Amino acid sequence: MKVLVINAGSSSLKYQLFNMANNDVLAKGRVERIGMDSAILVHEPKDKEEIKEVSEILEHTTAIRKVLDKLVDKQQGVLVSIDEIDAVGHRVVHGGEAFSGSVIVDDSVKKEITRLIDLAPLHNPAALLGLSAVQTNMPNVPNVFTFDTAFHQTMPKSAYMYAIPTIFYTKHKVRRYGAHGTSHLYVGERTAEFLGRPIEELKIISCHIGNGASVTAIDGGKSVDTSMGMTPLEGLMMGTRSGDIDPAVVTYAMGKEDLTVSEANSMLNKHSGLLAISKISSDMREVTEAMEAGDQNAQLAFDMYIYRLRKYIGAYAAAMDGVDAIVFTAGVGENSVVVREAVCTKLNFLGVEFDSERNKTGRGFDKRISKDTSKVEVLVIPTNEEWMIARDTFELVSKK
């Protein structure tokens, strides 16, 4: 079976084509600037040269059609016919309380995702656009939705409820949902495989650290707490997001600066975090470079970032009454030697014995960065959300 995985944004989409017979990635790529006459399509077929094209792509249906054309192209394609694609899996950010796992898409699923748009106004509409585009181009192929929130549906009520009047939950479903669930699930499973231990016996703290960042406590293979909340704004300090903040700061700032709700939301989501404190960039690589060159604002941004991440690790170790493994993944987690060392060298109280030399070795593969004598394993595991979506799609469609 061949499965196409789509991750659609409002003006972009990423894709990967998997051969599930051998877990091989046949092709991957992305389309950027959808809606413009200078849209960019990048296609990377296995064992062939990368292709980059600039053309007019005004909506997602055209973007998908161009992707499919590339997949069957005589020179750069990897398929003889589009009919070889047996199913399509889609990443969906928010599944609310309705979905605790991936589902085959039908009218009732589309209706529920539409109803949840208020909880993910930037992301869920994009997923529906991607679905519509696929159904237009491949009307007979089954589609599967995989939700970033699904893995966190195992959280106990004491972890996901907010201490506000319960009418906001009963009427408007205001609660912690989390995000990056597909990534945290993958990391948990790979950690168990790497350590050669049943996941049911493990307490894992998964640190998905990219431009958006979250930490999840995984106890026995289940998410029991996670740092992101009803939206991805809560939790860690991120590239442009503030993370945890006194709620009164928002109303105070709105009053002092005469901000609208939209302006306050933009401030917290797009103009805060590393960008606001460093005054340089939302990219940890650029912040680190500036810090090492002596920039004090970059140093403060870095210190705040590390401090908050370390606090969450400590909190989740307490929440689970222990920890067996701390795992770093995603862009910063997988690639920043400096961030990992700054976090881990002050986790001695947990029994972490950090190995600086192991930490400096290559990228792109699973590795241990703690000493063999460490009571807590510290690992780096590159995430693979697309593979998880493909796997779920394969399993669901195979059962039809």
Backbone hydrogen bonds, N-H to C=O, Kabsch-Sander energy under -0.5 kcal/mol:
donor,donor_aa,acceptor,acceptor_aa,energy
2,K,84,E,-0.5
3,V,18,F,-2.1
4,L,87,A,-2.3
5,V,3,V,-0.5
5,V,16,Q,-3.3
6,I,89,G,-3.2
7,N,14,K,-2.5
9,G,12,S,-3.5
13,L,31,V,-2.1
14,K,7,N,-2.1
15,Y,29,G,-2.4
16,Q,5,V,-1.6
17,L,27,A,-3.0
18,F,3,V,-3.1
18,F,16,Q,-0.5
19,N,24,D,-2.9
20,M,1,M,-2.8
20,M,18,F,-0.8
22,N,19,N,-1.2
23,N,19,N,-0.9
24,D,19,N,-1.6
26,L,17,L,-2.7
26,L,24,D,-0.8
27,A,17,L,-1.1
28,K,44,E,-1.5
29,G,15,Y,-2.2
30,R,42,V,-2.2
31,V,13,L,-3.0
32,E,40,I,-2.9
33,R,11,S,-0.5
34,I,11,S,-2.9
35,G,57,I,-3.8
36,M,33,R,-1.4
36,M,57,I,-0.9
39,A,36,M,-0.8
39,A,55,S,-1.6
40,I,32,E,-2.1
41,L,53,E,-2.9
42,V,30,R,-2.9
43,H,41,L,-0.5
43,H,51,I,-2.7
44,E,28,K,-3.3
46,K,26,L,-2.9
48,K,45,P,-1.7
51,I,43,H,-2.8
53,E,41,L,-2.6
55,S,39,A,-2.2
57,I,36,M,-2.1
57,I,55,S,-0.6
63,A,59,E,-1.6
64,I,60,H,-2.8
65,R,61,T,-2.1
66,K,62,T,-2.4
67,V,63,A,-2.1
68,L,64,I,-2.7
69,D,65,R,-2.3
70,K,66,K,-1.9
71,L,67,V,-1.9
72,V,68,L,-1.2
73,D,70,K,-0.9
77,G,73,D,-1.9
78,V,71,L,-2.5
79,L,71,L,-2.4
84,E,81,S,-1.7
85,I,82,I,-2.2
86,D,2,K,-2.3
86,D,84,E,-0.7
87,A,2,K,-1.1
88,V,142,P,-2.2
89,G,4,L,-2.5
90,H,144,V,-3.0
91,R,6,I,-1.9
92,V,146,T,-3.0
95,G,93,V,-0.5
98,A,95,G,-0.9
99,F,95,G,-1.0
103,V,145,F,-1.9
105,V,143,N,-2.9
110,K,106,D,-2.3
111,K,107,D,-2.1
112,E,108,S,-1.9
113,I,109,V,-2.4
114,T,110,K,-2.0
115,R,111,K,-2.0
116,L,112,E,-1.4
117,I,114,T,-1.4
118,D,115,R,-0.5
119,L,116,L,-1.6
120,A,116,L,-0.9
120,A,117,I,-0.8
124,N,120,A,-2.0
127,A,123,H,-1.9
128,L,124,N,-2.0
129,L,125,P,-2.0
130,G,126,A,-2.3
131,L,127,A,-2.3
132,S,128,L,-2.5
133,A,129,L,-2.3
134,V,130,G,-2.1
135,Q,131,L,-2.8
136,T,132,S,-1.9
137,N,133,A,-1.8
138,M,134,V,-3.3
141,V,138,M,-1.5
144,V,88,V,-2.4
145,F,103,V,-2.7
146,T,90,H,-2.7
148,D,92,V,-2.3
149,T,93,V,-0.5
150,A,147,F,-0.6
151,F,147,F,-0.5
152,H,149,T,-0.9
153,Q,150,A,-2.0
154,T,151,F,-0.8
155,M,152,H,-1.8
159,A,156,P,-1.7
160,Y,156,P,-1.7
161,M,157,K,-2.1
164,I,162,Y,-1.9
168,F,165,P,-1.9
169,Y,166,T,-0.9
170,T,166,T,-2.9
171,K,167,I,-2.5
172,H,167,I,-0.6
172,H,168,F,-0.6
173,K,169,Y,-1.7
174,V,168,F,-2.2
175,R,173,K,-0.7
176,R,160,Y,-3.3
177,Y,229,G,-1.7
178,G,229,G,-2.2
181,G,148,D,-1.6
184,H,180,H,-2.6
185,L,181,G,-2.5
186,Y,182,T,-2.0
187,V,183,S,-2.7
188,G,184,H,-2.3
189,E,185,L,-2.2
190,R,186,Y,-2.7
191,T,187,V,-2.4
192,A,188,G,-1.9
193,E,189,E,-1.9
194,F,190,R,-3.0
195,L,191,T,-2.4
196,G,192,A,-1.1
197,R,192,A,-2.0
201,E,198,P,-1.9
202,L,199,I,-1.5
204,I,202,L,-0.5
204,I,218,I,-3.1
205,I,325,A,-2.7
206,S,204,I,-0.6
206,S,216,T,-2.4
207,C,205,I,-0.5
207,C,327,V,-3.2
208,H,206,S,-0.7
208,H,214,S,-2.4
209,I,207,C,-1.1
209,I,329,T,-2.5
210,G,208,H,-0.7
210,G,212,G,-1.6
214,S,208,H,-2.5
216,T,206,S,-2.3
217,A,225,D,-2.6
218,I,204,I,-3.3
218,I,216,T,-0.7
219,D,217,A,-0.6
219,D,222,K,-2.5
220,G,202,L,-2.8
220,G,218,I,-0.6
222,K,219,D,-1.1
223,S,151,F,-0.7
224,V,217,A,-2.9
225,D,217,A,-1.0
227,S,215,V,-2.2
229,G,231,T,-1.5
234,E,231,T,-0.9
238,M,241,R,-2.1
239,G,211,N,-2.7
242,S,268,L,-1.8
243,G,233,L,-0.7
244,D,235,G,-2.9
249,V,246,D,-1.9
250,V,246,D,-0.6
250,V,247,P,-0.9
251,T,247,P,-1.1
252,Y,248,A,-2.4
253,A,249,V,-2.8
254,M,250,V,-2.4
255,G,251,T,-2.0
256,K,252,Y,-2.4
257,E,253,A,-2.5
258,D,254,M,-0.8
259,L,254,M,-1.4
264,A,260,T,-2.5
265,N,261,V,-2.5
266,S,262,S,-2.3
267,M,263,E,-2.4
268,L,264,A,-2.1
269,N,265,N,-2.0
270,K,266,S,-2.9
271,H,266,S,-0.8
271,H,267,M,-1.1
272,S,240,T,-2.4
274,L,238,M,-2.7
275,L,239,G,-2.3
275,L,272,S,-0.7
276,A,272,S,-0.9
277,I,273,G,-2.0
278,S,274,L,-2.7
279,K,275,L,-1.5
284,M,282,S,-0.6
287,V,283,D,-2.2
288,T,284,M,-2.7
289,E,285,R,-2.1
290,A,286,E,-2.2
291,M,287,V,-2.5
292,E,288,T,-2.6
293,A,289,E,-1.0
294,G,291,M,-1.7
295,D,290,A,-2.6
299,Q,295,D,-1.7
300,L,296,Q,-2.3
301,A,297,N,-2.4
302,F,298,A,-2.5
303,D,299,Q,-2.6
304,M,300,L,-2.6
305,Y,301,A,-2.2
306,I,302,F,-2.5
307,Y,303,D,-2.5
308,R,304,M,-2.2
309,L,305,Y,-1.8
310,R,306,I,-2.7
311,K,307,Y,-2.0
312,Y,308,R,-1.9
313,I,309,L,-2.0
314,G,310,R,-2.3
315,A,311,K,-2.5
316,Y,312,Y,-2.5
317,A,313,I,-1.9
318,A,314,G,-1.8
319,A,315,A,-2.5
320,M,316,Y,-1.9
321,D,318,A,-0.9
322,G,317,A,-3.3
324,D,203,K,-3.2
325,A,203,K,-1.7
326,I,377,E,-2.8
327,V,205,I,-2.9
328,F,379,L,-2.4
329,T,207,C,-2.5
332,V,209,I,-1.7
333,G,209,I,-2.2
333,G,329,T,-0.7
334,E,330,A,-3.5
335,N,331,G,-1.2
336,S,332,V,-2.8
337,V,335,N,-1.1
340,R,336,S,-1.9
341,E,337,V,-2.1
342,A,338,V,-2.3
343,V,339,V,-2.1
344,C,340,R,-2.6
345,T,341,E,-2.1
346,K,343,V,-0.9
347,L,344,C,-1.6
350,L,347,L,-1.5
351,G,348,N,-1.6
352,V,347,L,-1.5
354,F,352,V,-0.6
355,D,369,I,-2.5
356,S,354,F,-0.7
359,N,355,D,-2.0
360,K,356,S,-1.0
360,K,357,E,-0.7
361,T,357,E,-0.6
361,T,358,R,-1.1
367,K,380,V,-2.1
369,I,378,V,-3.3
370,S,378,V,-0.7
371,K,353,E,-3.3
374,S,371,K,-1.7
375,K,351,G,-1.8
376,V,351,G,-1.1
377,E,324,D,-2.6
379,L,326,I,-2.5
380,V,367,K,-2.5
381,I,328,F,-2.2
388,M,384,N,-1.5
389,I,385,E,-2.2
390,A,386,E,-2.5
391,R,387,W,-2.8
392,D,388,M,-2.4
393,T,389,I,-2.4
394,F,390,A,-2.6
395,E,391,R,-2.6
396,L,392,D,-2.5
397,V,393,T,-2.5
398,S,394,F,-2.1
399,K,395,E,-0.9
400,K,397,V,-1.0
